[in-house]
Amino acid sequence: MNYNVDEKGYYGDFGGAYIPEMLYPNVEELRQNYLRIMQETDFQKEFQELLREYVGRPTPLYFAKRFSEKYGIKVYLKREDLCHTGAHKVNNTIGQILMAQKLGKKRIIAETGAGQHGVATATVCALMGLECIVYMGEIDIARQAPNVARMKMLGATVIPATSGSKTLKDATNEAIRDWINNPTDTHYIIGSVVGPHPYPDMVARFQSVISQEIKLQLQEKEGRDSPDYVVACVGGGSNAAGAFFHYLNDEKVGIIAVEAAGKGIDTGESAATSALGREGIIHGSKTLLMQTDDGQITEPYSISAGLDYPGVGPMHAHLFRSGRGEFISITDDDAMKAGLQLCELEGIIPAIESSHALAIFEDRKFKKDDVVVVNLSGRGDKDLNTYIKYFDLA
């Protein structure tokens, strides 16, 4: 089975472009041009140069010695937290800002949940001198205040989404409305592997630098380019798509996707799409989606602002449905404990999103000396207030 997107924009049963007629020209322009532009020599030269000299790539593949000793396996951390802006999100925004320029767009819009994608978008807009509007849920604005301040310092206009759950889903809705109203001069930088085709594939390709580097770095460290398992947290799923990309069709490599169970899968306060989702359409693609019996979207919940999305990208829906990916749901409590454990064992404060991926080792058993790569998608600075409140560190 092929786990990459097909020519019609589908991963198995999932994907496609379910969009209003007003958006068709924008999406079609991108679909017709994205692969050609990405393959152009001058595009690749500028993209790779910016990744190297501006973002700080390659990021290290760090052997977590004390963490590994605790669990009796070899755990490597792919240090995306060391990217400029503090997370993997900037890999994609660098690629998309160059794409927007090639298409002659002058105005950039984005949605953000945890704020990392918003910061990464504001960063590249400042770099290239383009107008930047970021939509962010009112609740996320309150709990991610440092990232809101960063976006404003970088010259972005931050517009609160006040409908629904006032989180990522609603910010995305507002961004799509903006794009419908400004179709000719605006490019929408979607931050995850969600949305209508070609976005899931385009974002995955820009993030695939992560697994490309893992292969080279693991060869150097272990004498092989493939781990036994690759682990990443999944909300929409861009960091996971990047970490999995070059291993998708290598079935010797186990793929583990970790979702947010929130307060528990059956509590009604969760974002575990694999456990709770059914086929549906959200933000322009067919995927797995948490919804009521009459098709209304269920409000997601997670202590992590980057994982409280009611669906999952179509690539991940296909990985789950086909059995290629193993999906594990982790509660708020277990994620927070895992984050603190990494601080104490390795001196690294992870984003709470990444802490979900780190939490699987308490219960998921591996063979002795298995090589496991965990994508550490972001740093914990943005989550310090949540850590402080949770562990009473004040």
N, C-alpha and C positions, 0 to 999 in steps of 0.2 A: 504494500500500500504506500502511496505517496502522501506525505503529510504537508507538502507545500501547497500554495494556492494554485488552482487550475486557471485555464485561460479565460473562464467566465467569472472569475473572482470568488470561487467557492473553495472551502476546505471541506471535502465530503459534502454533507448536507447543509453546511453553514457558510454564511458570508453573503455575497451579492451586494446590490445597491438599491435599497428600498427608499427612494427619496422623492420629495415633491417635485413637480415639473419645473418649478422656479430654480431648483438647484441643479437640474440636469446639465446645463452648459458648463458650470463650474467643475462638477465631478467628471464629466466626460472629457473636458480639456486636460484635466490631471491624468485621467486614465490613459488617454492617447499618448501622453508625452513623458510620464514619469520614468519608465524604463529607459527610453532613449536618452533622456537628459542625464540620468544617473550613470549611464555607461560612457558619456562623453569624457574625453581625456581631460579637458580643462575643468570640468565639474569635479571629477575624482581628485585631480591635483589640489584644487582649493579645499575640498572636503577633507582630504587626508592631512593637508597642511594645518588646517584649523584644529582638527582632532589632536594633532601632535603638539602644536605650539600654543594653542589657546585653551583647549580642554585639559591637556596634560596626559594624553594617552601615549603608550599603553598604560593602563592601570595595573598595579601589581597583582599577581596571584600569590596570596600569602598563606603559608602553611601555619595553621593555628595549632601550635604544638601542645599547649596545655589543654585546650578544648578537645583536641584529638585524643590525648591520653585519657581524659575523663570517659570518653565513649569507646575507646579501643579500636578506632578506625582512623584513617587519614582524612582530615577535613581541611580543604583549601578554601579560602575566602577570596572571591573575585572582588577587588576593592573599588567598586564603582562609587563608594562614598568619597573617594579621593579625586573624583572629577571636579573641574571647575563648576561651581554652583552647588556641589555637594550631593549629586545623584546622577544616575544614568540618563536622566531626561534630556540633558544637553546634547547627547549624541544625535538624537532625533531632531532637535530644534536647529542645530547647525545644518543638518541636511535639508530640512524643510525651508529654512530661510534662503538657502542657495537656490532651491527649487522655485520658490516664490519670485525671486529676482529673475530667474530665467524665463518665467511666465509673464514678467512685466507687472507684477503686483506691487502696490505702494503702501498697502494698509494690512496689518496683521491682526487677527483675532485668535484667541485661545480660550480654553476652559481649564480650570485647575481644581484639584481637590485638596491634597496636602500642601499645595503651593509650590512644589518643586518644579512642576512643568511650567507654571506661571512665571517663576523666577527665571527658568531657562529660556523661555520665550522672550521675556523682557530683556534678558541679557543679549540675545542675538539681535533683537531689534535695535538696541542701543549700539551694538557693534556695527550694524549696517545702516543706521540712521533712518529706520522706518517707524511709522506710527504703530503703537501697540495698545490693544484693548484686551484686558483679561477678565473673563467672567468667573466668579467664584461664589459658592454658596455662602449665605449669611452666617451660618453656623461655622463653616470652615474658616471664614474670615476671623471670627472670634477666637478659634482655637489654634490658628496658625498665624498669629499677629506678626512674628518676626519676618515671615515670608511676604506678608502683605507690605510691610515697610520696605523690604528689599525691592519688590516690584515697583513701588512708587519712587524709590531712589533712582531706579534704572529708567525712569521716565514713562512707565506704563500707567494707563488709566485702569483702575480696578473697579469693576461694576458688580455689586452684590446681586445674587439670585435669591429672590425672596419667596418663591413659590415652592410647593411640595415640601420635601424634607430639608430644603435649603442647603443641599450638599452637591456633590459632583454631578449627579444625574441632572439636576436642575440647572447647574451652570452650563452643562452641555446643551440643554434645550435652548437657553438664552443665546449661546454662541451660534447655534444653527439659525435661530430667528434673525440674528444680525446678518449672517451670511446671505440669507434669502433677500434681505433688504439692500444689501450692498454687493451684488453679484460680480461686478466687472473689475473693480480695483482691489478687491479684498481676497487674501488667502487665509484659510482657516488651518492653523497648525494644531491638528489633533494630537493629543499627548500620549495616546495609548494605541494598542492594536485593535481598535474598535472603529465604528463608523462604516460608511459605505465603501465598497471597493473603489479605488485601490488603496485606501488608507491602511487597513490592517497589514497588507503586504509591504507597502512603502515604509511604514514605521518599523516593521520587523527587519527589513533590509538595512535600514539605518542603524538599528540596534544590534545587528548581527556582528558588528565589530567586537562585541563582548565574547561570543563563542569562538570567533576567529582567533582572538588573542589567547583564549583559554587553551586552544589546541596547540599553539606554538609554545606557550609557557609550560604546559603539562609535559610536553615532549622533553623540554629542557630539564624539568624537575623529576619526572618519573620514567623517562625513556619511552613514553607512549603518549599519543595525543588525545586519547579518550579516557575519561574517568569511568568508574562503575555507575555513578549516578550524578546527575546535575539537579540541583534543588533551587527553586526560586519561589518567592511569594507571587500571588496572582490577584489583582483587582480586575482592571481591564486586561493587564498582562504584558506590558511592553518590556519590562526588565526580563521577565521569564522568556518571552519570545526571542529576545536577544541572546540569552544564555543557552536556549535550546536549539537555536536556528541550525547550526552546522552539525547537530546530532540528531535532527528529526528523523532521518531515514536510516540511522545506524542503530538498529534495535539491540545491539549489545550494550548500549548506554541506557540506563534507566532514567526516565524523566519524572521528577516529582514536583508537582505544583501544589502550593500551600495557600489555602484560602482562609479568610477570617470567619471564624464561627461566632464571633462577638461574645454574647453572654451565654451561648449554647445554641446548637443547631435548631432545637425545638422550642426555643424561648420566644420566638417572634422578634428577637433582636439579634440578627445575624446577617452575614453577607456571603454565606457559603453556597454559591450558585450551583456547584456540582451536585450538592446534596438536595437543594431545594428548587432548582430551576427546571423549567420546561421550555420547549421550543417557542420562540416568539421573536418579534422584531423590535429592536430598540436602536435609536440613533442611526438608522440607515442600514442595518444589517440583520440578517437572520442568525440567531444564536440561542444559547441557553440563558434564560431570564427568570428571575424570581417574580411570580405574578399570581394574582388571585384566580379563582375558577372562571371568572368572567373577563380575564385578560388585563386587569388593572395591575400596574407595576407595584410590587411590594416594596415598601421603604426599607432599604438596607441599613444595617448598623455595624459599625466597628469602632473600637477605640482609636484605630488608625484612620486618619483622614484620607489616606491614599487607597484604602481597600474597601471603602463602603460604597461600592458600585453594585447595582442590582443584577448585572449581567456579567459576561465574560467575553473576551474577544473570540471571534469565530475559529481561529486557529486552535485555541484552547478547548473550545466546545468540541471540536473534532478529535483532539487528543484524548479527551475524556470519553466521548461516545465510542471511539474506536478501541479504547483500552490501551492505547500507546502511552498515555500519561497516567501516573498514579496521583490521585487527588486526595489531599489530607486537609482537614479543617482544624484550625487551632483557635482556642478561645482567647479573649482579651487577657485573662489571668496568666495563661501559659506563655503567651507572647511577651508579656511584660517581665515575667521571671526570666525568660530566655535572654531578653535584652540586657537585664542586669547581670546575668551570668557571664555574658560576653565581656561586659565592662570589667568584671572582677578577674576573669581568667586571661583576657588578652589585651586589656587596656584600650578597647575600642567601644565607643558608644554608638550603637546602630540605630538607624531609623526604626520606628515601631513596625513599619511594613516588613522590613528585613527580619525583625525579631520573630515574626511568625514562622519564617523559614527555618530559623535556628531552633525553634521549639520542637521540631519533629523528633529530635534525637533522644528525648526522654522515653518515647514509646515505640518508635519505628526501629526495629532491629536490623542491623547490617552484619555482614560477615566480617570477621577479624581482618584488618588491613585493607578493607574496601577503600577505594579512593573516591571521596565525595566532594564535589565542588558546590559550594553555596554562593549564589550571587548576592553579595552584600550591596543592595541597590542604592542605599543612601545613608547619610550620616544622621546622628540623632540630635543635632543642634536644634532643629525645628520642633522637636518633641520634648524638649527639656521641661516645659511647663507641665506636660502630661506625666512625665516621669516623676517630677517633683511632687505633684498631687497624689499620684498613685502610691508612691513609697514614702510619703510624708518626709521629704528631704529638706524642707524649708527650715 
